[in-house]
Amino acid sequence: MTPETDNASIKALITRSLKRPFLLMAFTFNRINRQFREY
């Protein structure tokens, strides 16, 4: 295993773990925005 492929897999892991909370945050933010618009 070369360091390049190792770095690529680590980057993929990081982006995957970062994407999940970000999507959750965007989802909750959209819901909050919708509630504010209704009032």
N, C-alpha and C positions, 0 to 999 in steps of 0.2 A: 504493500500500500504506500503510494507516494504521498508526500505532505500536501500536494495540491489537491488530490481527491479527498484527503482528510479534511482540509480546510473547507472544501465545497460541502461536504456532509455536515460539518459543524454549522456553516452558514445556513444550510437548509433547515437544520434543527432550530436555530435561533429565529429565523424568519417565521417558521411554523408556530413556535411558542409565542412570538410577538404578535402574530396576526390574530390569534384567537382572542386574547383580551381586548385587542383594538376593535375587532368586529363587535364584541359584546358591548364595549363602551359606545360605539357608534349607534348600536341598536337602542340602548337605553337612552342615549342623547336624543335620538329621533322621537322616542316615545314621550320624553319630557317636553320636547318642542311642540309636539302635537297637543299635549294637554294645555300648554300655555296659550296656544292659538285658540283653543276652544273658549277660554275665559275672556 
